[in-house]
Amino acid sequence: MQIRVAMISCAAASLGVAAELRASFNGLGSIKIGSTVTELEHVLGRAIPIPGDPEEAACFVVPGDARSTYSAMVAEGHVARIDVDTPAIPTLRGARVGDTIDQVRKLYGATLEEAPHFYGDRSDLYLTYWSKDRAFALRFETAGGNISRFYIGRAREVQFVEGCQ
């Protein structure tokens, strides 16, 4: 079975949402975890070009507005993960890129799992908060004691270290 995967970078402004977006296990604004490519195209208001070459189609990025950047990973034809790289988009509990590790620990408590970062130095971590059934996760990446990015989505894809891998 071939897995069709795409990374779509976009911006909150492209969703036409005036209220502050918040990331949750359900998704981000109108982009829902589990949405089809067609549904994602409708939300974004544009076609998602998927290369014809199977190798290139395995994982690719469509750039968006750098003022409020996030990306949606599409795996097996559905949104599987949303990455957030800006302090403009918080989680439901209010954690943001730029927050300290201690701030996130206070927000998520003892349920937050800590692991060493794959690429970072000894102090860099992955902080992961799981849904009760462990089917979904929210993972924070840290660098220098602060949150450098976070992503939400299906458990498998949230654990990928490099985009679609």
C-alpha positions in Angstrom: 0.0 0.0 0.0 1.4 3.4 -1.0 1.0 6.2 1.4 0.2 9.6 -0.1 1.6 12.3 2.1 1.7 16.1 1.8 2.8 19.0 3.9 0.7 22.1 3.4 2.0 25.3 4.9 -0.6 28.0 5.3 -1.6 30.9 7.6 -4.4 31.8 9.9 -5.3 34.7 7.6 -6.0 32.3 4.8 -8.7 30.6 6.9 -10.6 33.9 7.1 -10.8 33.5 10.9 -10.9 36.7 12.9 -10.8 35.0 16.3 -7.7 33.6 17.8 -7.0 30.1 16.6 -6.2 27.5 19.2 -4.6 24.1 18.5 -6.3 21.0 19.9 -6.5 17.2 19.3 -9.3 18.1 16.9 -7.2 20.4 14.7 -6.7 24.1 14.2 -9.6 26.3 13.3 -11.5 24.8 10.4 -8.6 22.3 9.6 -9.6 19.1 11.4 -7.4 16.1 12.1 -8.8 13.4 9.8 -10.0 15.9 7.1 -9.6 14.7 3.5 -7.4 16.5 1.0 -10.6 17.8 -0.7 -11.9 19.1 2.6 -8.5 20.8 3.3 -8.6 22.4 -0.2 -12.1 23.8 0.6 -10.9 25.3 3.9 -7.8 26.8 2.4 -9.7 28.0 -0.7 -7.1 26.7 -3.1 -6.1 23.5 -4.8 -3.3 21.4 -3.2 -0.9 20.4 -5.9 0.3 16.9 -5.4 3.2 15.9 -7.6 2.6 13.1 -10.0 5.9 11.4 -9.1 5.3 9.0 -6.3 8.6 9.8 -4.6 8.0 13.5 -4.7 4.4 13.0 -3.6 5.5 11.1 -0.5 6.1 14.4 1.3 6.1 18.0 0.1 5.4 21.5 1.4 3.3 24.3 0.0 4.5 27.6 1.6 2.1 30.0 3.3 2.0 33.3 5.0 5.1 33.6 7.3 3.2 36.0 9.7 1.2 33.1 11.3 2.8 29.9 10.1 1.6 26.4 10.6 1.5 23.4 8.4 -0.8 20.4 7.8 0.6 16.9 7.2 -1.6 14.8 5.0 -1.1 11.1 5.2 -3.1 8.4 3.5 -5.4 11.2 2.1 -6.2 12.7 5.5 -4.8 15.5 7.7 -2.7 13.6 10.2 -0.8 16.4 12.0 -0.6 20.1 12.3 2.7 21.8 13.1 2.8 25.3 14.7 5.9 27.5 14.5 4.6 30.8 15.8 3.6 32.3 19.1 0.5 33.6 17.4 -1.3 30.2 17.7 -1.7 28.8 21.3 -2.9 25.4 22.4 -6.3 25.1 24.2 -4.5 25.5 27.5 -2.6 28.6 26.3 0.9 27.2 25.6 2.8 29.0 22.8 6.0 28.9 20.9 8.5 30.8 23.0 7.1 29.7 26.4 9.5 28.2 28.9 9.6 24.5 29.6 8.4 25.3 33.2 5.4 27.2 31.9 4.3 24.2 29.8 4.9 21.8 32.7 2.6 24.0 34.8 -0.1 23.9 32.1 0.0 20.2 31.5 1.2 18.8 34.8 2.3 15.2 35.5 0.7 13.8 32.4 3.4 15.5 30.2 5.9 12.9 29.1 9.5 14.1 28.6 12.1 12.6 26.2 15.4 13.8 24.9 15.3 15.7 21.6 16.6 13.6 18.6 18.8 16.5 17.3 19.1 18.9 20.2 21.7 19.2 22.9 21.3 17.4 26.3 18.8 20.0 27.6 16.5 20.0 24.6 13.4 17.9 25.0 10.2 16.5 23.5 7.3 17.2 25.8 4.3 15.0 24.8 0.7 15.2 26.1 -1.5 12.3 25.0 -5.2 12.0 24.6 -6.8 9.5 27.1 -6.9 6.8 24.4 -3.4 7.7 23.2 -4.7 7.9 19.6 -3.7 11.6 19.5 -0.9 13.7 20.9 0.4 17.2 21.3 4.2 17.4 21.2 6.3 20.4 22.1 9.9 20.6 20.9 12.3 22.7 23.1 15.5 24.5 22.4 17.4 26.5 25.0 14.8 26.0 27.6 11.9 27.3 25.5 9.3 25.9 23.2 10.6 26.1 19.6 7.5 24.5 17.9 4.7 22.2 18.6 2.5 19.8 16.7 -0.8 18.0 17.2 -2.4 15.1 15.5 -2.5 11.3 15.3 -0.1 9.5 17.6 1.9 7.9 14.9 2.6 11.1 12.9 3.2 13.3 15.9 6.2 11.0 16.7 7.8 11.5 13.3 11.1 13.4 13.8 11.6 14.9 10.3 8.3 15.9 8.6 6.9 12.7 7.2 9.4 10.3 8.7 
